[in-house]
């Protein structure tokens, strides 16, 4: 049920966008104004959750908690923490205001589909039934699935509004073929496959054993495959029939590189000592270093460059939006 707990915690951490909006009172202290919109102490306290945090810490770090609540240094730390939480709330209000200004709307069907997909994802990931999921929710105080979904709706609404805002702000981002080619040329090593050999191995206890087995294989007294099963001291090599897979330079040491990369495919090497012990090996494949063609990697390059452009566009937009907003803090 680990993922269930994570799901519920994450979902309700998203109440960052809507927590306590409806719990303001006439005497509730205003701690910030964002373009004239008030952020109240009740919202900040609900988000900071200091009593819950202190209670949790006290179980494991009682001395630290006493320092936190009884010293000037502790008070300063708590004030710094609350200011950091307030900064997050301000950012969230700015995002929602930006979405409203740009006419971002979310339909009821979009909210419902998102909720259904999220719930189904948790059920699938945990390999449980819908009934088991409901029992878990009931253990957390929910009457039924409908109540849980209703609690989610305002959270998902604001989440989708911000997602749509980001999509609208970055909609005009494009990557040209010239930009992709320029990146490809300047980052050739990123698209270079190193020279590799594929080897099969037999692990032996010492040099003499390795020499004896190597001689038997080279003389044709036993096949390499049979020797793996009969002589290898490594159970894993027996399961794979000795196949170690593809190995690039420096993975098994200089001595291995000097021999294996200069041995023809099909030849047996040994006795050979690596950092793992004594071996008899057989080279079963060899590929030279290769630079992938631009046509093969163009799609990946364009995706990465587009993601970077969108990220920059979003950061620039938000920075400018925040700079031109009227923000007053009273904490």
VOGU-3710 file (C-alpha; in Angstrom, 3 decimals, decimal comma):
1> xxxxxxxxxx> 0,000/0,000/0,000  3,061/2,287/-0,093  1,994/3,979/-3,327  -1,500/4,555/-1,979  -0,104/6,529/0,931  2,184/8,476/-1,372  -0,706/9,187/-3,749  -2,963/10,557/-1,037  -0,140/12,644/0,472  0,903/14,080/-2,872
11> xxxxxxxxxx> -2,649/14,845/-3,921  -3,307/16,812/-0,783  0,026/18,562/-0,839  -1,394/19,994/-4,072  -3,961/21,793/-1,960  -1,196/24,401/-1,976  -3,301/26,134/-4,624  -6,584/26,150/-2,805  -5,973/25,379/0,859  -8,036/27,379/3,291
21> xxxxxxxxxx> -9,363/29,844/0,726  -12,753/29,344/2,291  -11,571/29,588/5,920  -10,772/33,305/6,055  -12,457/35,464/8,674  -12,927/39,194/9,002  -10,200/39,373/11,655  -7,770/37,063/9,860  -4,451/38,907/9,489  -3,328/39,688/5,968
31> xxxxxxxxxx> 0,290/38,559/5,507  0,669/39,517/1,839  -1,086/41,172/-1,074  -0,618/39,865/-4,613  -2,025/42,307/-7,151  -4,584/43,290/-4,539  -5,485/39,708/-3,636  -5,003/38,982/0,063  -3,109/36,058/1,529  -4,236/35,520/5,114
41> xxxxxxxxxx> -2,461/34,115/8,140  -4,886/31,189/8,210  -3,719/30,097/4,761  -0,070/30,502/5,722  -0,494/28,560/8,964  -2,381/25,829/7,168  0,415/25,504/4,647  3,296/25,789/7,128  1,809/23,095/9,420  4,219/24,017/12,207
51> xxxxxxxxxx> 2,347/22,220/15,029  2,322/18,982/13,029  5,988/19,353/12,061  7,069/20,075/15,626  5,037/17,124/16,917  6,643/14,796/14,371  10,163/16,057/15,100  9,684/15,792/18,849  9,340/12,026/18,647  12,871/11,607/17,282
61> xxxxxxxxxx> 14,642/14,889/18,073  13,268/16,242/21,382  16,392/18,295/22,178  16,312/19,967/18,782  12,622/20,808/19,205  13,282/22,460/22,572  15,973/24,573/20,932  13,598/25,395/18,110  10,771/26,668/20,303  12,714/28,159/23,226
71> xxxxxxxxxx> 15,640/30,100/21,731  16,094/33,197/19,605  17,925/31,103/17,012  14,993/28,711/16,882  12,489/31,545/16,463  14,619/32,997/13,660  14,672/29,626/11,913  10,898/29,239/12,179  10,358/32,754/10,852  12,646/32,016/7,917
81> xxxxxxxxxx> 10,711/28,824/7,241  7,337/30,600/7,310  8,671/33,264/4,965  9,784/30,551/2,547  6,299/29,014/2,681  4,787/32,444/2,083  7,008/32,887/-0,984  5,614/29,642/-2,387  2,043/30,762/-1,758  2,724/34,077/-3,480
91> xxxxxxxxxx> 4,103/32,242/-6,511  1,005/30,059/-6,636  -1,345/33,048/-6,470  0,619/34,694/-9,265  0,280/31,599/-11,443  -3,463/31,393/-10,931  -3,846/35,102/-11,616  -1,795/34,681/-14,779  -4,032/31,827/-15,883  -7,133/33,940/-15,279
101> xxxxxxxxxx> -5,685/36,899/-17,181  -4,919/34,693/-20,180  -8,415/33,230/-20,193  -7,448/29,704/-19,172  -10,475/27,530/-18,470  -10,891/23,898/-17,446  -14,023/21,870/-18,102  -15,698/19,560/-15,611  -15,057/16,620/-17,921  -11,308/17,377/-17,967
111> xxxxxxxxxx> -11,257/17,370/-14,177  -13,219/14,119/-13,960  -11,044/12,347/-16,531  -7,862/13,440/-14,732  -9,180/12,176/-11,399  -10,314/8,853/-12,863  -6,947/8,334/-14,568  -5,066/9,146/-11,364  -7,136/6,721/-9,304  -6,898/3,980/-11,917
121> xxxxxxxxxx> -3,138/4,495/-12,073  -2,816/3,952/-8,321  -5,039/0,861/-8,434  -3,003/-0,628/-11,282  0,355/0,236/-9,751  -0,569/-1,334/-6,436  -2,218/-4,408/-8,007  -5,376/-3,901/-5,974  -9,089/-3,760/-6,693  -11,282/-0,683/-6,603
131> xxxxxxxxxx> -12,904/-2,091/-3,459  -9,518/-2,360/-1,733  -8,733/1,224/-2,700  -12,045/2,329/-1,189  -11,262/0,501/2,057  -7,953/2,348/2,215  -9,717/5,695/1,751  -12,226/4,794/4,465  -9,334/4,063/6,817  -8,250/7,665/6,176
141> xxxxxxxxxx> -11,655/9,064/7,082  -13,450/9,225/3,728  -17,068/8,046/3,612  -16,863/6,849/0,024  -15,071/7,331/-3,290  -17,366/10,200/-4,286  -16,335/12,210/-1,244  -12,674/11,658/-2,089  -13,243/12,773/-5,679  -15,060/15,912/-4,522
151> xxxxxxxxxx> -12,099/16,792/-2,319  -9,819/16,373/-5,314  -11,756/18,544/-7,736  -10,528/21,997/-6,623  -6,967/20,679/-6,464  -7,083/19,200/-9,948  -8,816/22,317/-11,287  -5,930/24,572/-10,297  -3,339/22,000/-11,341  -4,833/21,799/-14,834
161> xxxxxxxxxx> -5,116/25,581/-15,090  -1,397/25,964/-14,486  -0,585/23,160/-16,930  -2,662/24,889/-19,596  -1,035/28,212/-18,789  2,413/26,719/-19,348  1,261/25,150/-22,602  -0,127/28,470/-23,844  2,954/30,464/-22,874  5,284/28,018/-24,640
171> xxxxxxxxxx> 3,050/27,180/-27,610  5,219/29,044/-30,137  8,481/27,303/-29,243  10,061/25,638/-32,292  13,365/24,003/-33,238  14,780/24,293/-36,754  16,805/21,654/-38,552  19,771/24,048/-38,529  19,612/24,326/-34,737  19,487/20,551/-34,400
181> xxxxxxxxxx> 22,450/20,103/-36,756  24,450/22,741/-34,898  23,852/20,921/-31,607  24,797/17,615/-33,231  28,088/19,032/-34,540  29,074/20,707/-31,277  28,244/17,644/-29,162  29,563/14,816/-31,328  30,843/12,803/-28,355  27,280/12,566/-27,051
191> xxxxxxxxxx> 26,342/10,595/-30,158  29,440/8,416/-30,346  29,198/4,717/-29,559  32,548/3,497/-28,157  34,479/0,518/-29,468  33,268/-2,630/-27,675  33,932/-6,336/-27,513  31,534/-9,047/-26,459  33,088/-11,758/-24,356  32,213/-14,982/-22,602
201> xxxxxxxxxx> 34,157/-15,912/-19,496  35,100/-18,689/-17,120  36,084/-17,686/-13,584  38,913/-19,767/-12,033  40,462/-19,822/-8,582  44,097/-19,274/-9,624  46,472/-18,878/-12,558  47,286/-22,602/-12,817  43,622/-23,585/-13,038  43,038/-20,903/-15,662
211> xxxxxxxxxx> 46,007/-22,139/-17,739  44,858/-25,770/-17,555  41,324/-24,907/-18,701  42,577/-22,586/-21,445  44,884/-25,326/-22,783  42,027/-27,850/-22,861  39,788/-25,459/-24,803  42,507/-24,410/-27,254  43,472/-28,025/-27,911  39,865/-28,966/-28,624
221> xxxxxxxxxx> 39,518/-31,342/-25,660  36,462/-29,442/-24,428  34,233/-26,748/-25,855  34,172/-23,323/-24,240  30,499/-23,756/-23,381  31,090/-27,096/-21,664  34,111/-25,684/-19,825  31,965/-22,903/-18,391  29,580/-25,410/-16,855  32,324/-27,740/-15,648
231> xxxxxxxxxx> 35,004/-25,390/-14,323  33,682/-21,884/-13,653  33,594/-20,909/-9,984  31,084/-18,152/-10,744  27,480/-19,363/-10,644  26,284/-16,363/-12,652  28,540/-17,299/-15,567  27,000/-20,782/-15,567  23,497/-19,311/-15,774  24,442/-17,159/-18,780
241> xxxxxxxxxx> 26,656/-19,826/-20,357  29,562/-17,476/-19,747  28,187/-14,488/-21,662  29,399/-11,246/-20,090  27,836/-8,989/-22,700  29,412/-6,007/-24,416  32,431/-4,438/-22,727  34,004/-1,079/-23,571  37,542/0,009/-22,788  38,562/0,618/-19,156
251> xxxxxxxxxx> 35,696/-1,470/-17,769  37,893/-4,485/-16,920  41,327/-2,905/-16,753  44,256/-2,151/-19,039  45,519/-5,733/-19,343  42,120/-6,929/-20,543  41,881/-4,046/-23,018  45,324/-4,720/-24,470  44,457/-8,351/-25,169  40,703/-8,488/-25,838
261> xxxxxxxxxx> 40,579/-5,525/-28,206  43,398/-7,034/-30,256  41,980/-10,556/-30,427  39,983/-11,868/-33,368  36,353/-12,879/-32,856  36,166/-16,558/-31,927  39,589/-16,746/-30,266  40,123/-17,791/-26,651  42,096/-15,614/-24,206  43,760/-16,906/-21,076
271> xxxxxxxxxx> 44,897/-17,200/-18,497  44,011/-13,555/-17,887  43,869/-11,652/-14,615  41,475/-8,745/-14,122  40,491/-6,879/-10,978  37,908/-9,617/-10,415  40,293/-12,581/-10,507  41,593/-15,189/-12,968  39,687/-15,925/-16,174  39,594/-17,713/-19,461
281> xxxxxxxxxx> 37,679/-15,644/-22,003  36,406/-15,927/-25,536  35,788/-12,938/-27,799  32,387/-13,416/-29,452  31,894/-9,980/-31,005  33,711/-6,745/-31,815  32,297/-3,400/-32,972  34,335/-0,320/-33,803  33,647/3,161/-32,497  30,766/4,711/-34,403
291> xxxxxxxxxx> 29,253/8,183/-34,568  25,486/7,879/-34,944  24,128/9,474/-38,103  22,265/12,763/-37,659  19,149/11,204/-39,178  19,049/8,637/-36,357  19,327/11,134/-33,505  17,594/14,182/-34,974  14,299/13,425/-33,256  15,910/13,113/-29,822
301> xxxxxxxxxx> 17,922/16,301/-30,338  14,856/18,279/-31,382  12,889/17,023/-28,362  15,650/18,082/-25,979  16,135/21,486/-27,592  12,382/22,089/-27,648  12,104/21,196/-23,974  14,946/23,613/-23,162  13,337/26,386/-25,205  9,978/25,897/-23,523
311> xxxxxxxxxx> 11,623/25,925/-20,110  13,392/29,209/-20,932  10,209/30,763/-22,353  8,289/29,787/-19,222  10,969/31,121/-16,875  11,170/34,402/-18,792  7,398/34,795/-18,861  6,995/34,124/-15,158  9,930/36,349/-14,219  8,419/39,217/-16,203
321> xxxxxxxxxx> 4,919/38,564/-14,828  6,214/38,595/-11,264  8,364/41,680/-11,860  5,355/43,647/-13,102  3,022/42,446/-10,361  2,328/44,372/-7,181  3,438/42,242/-4,250  3,403/43,422/-0,644  4,563/41,288/2,277  3,671/42,046/5,887
331> x> 5,312/39,114/7,670
//
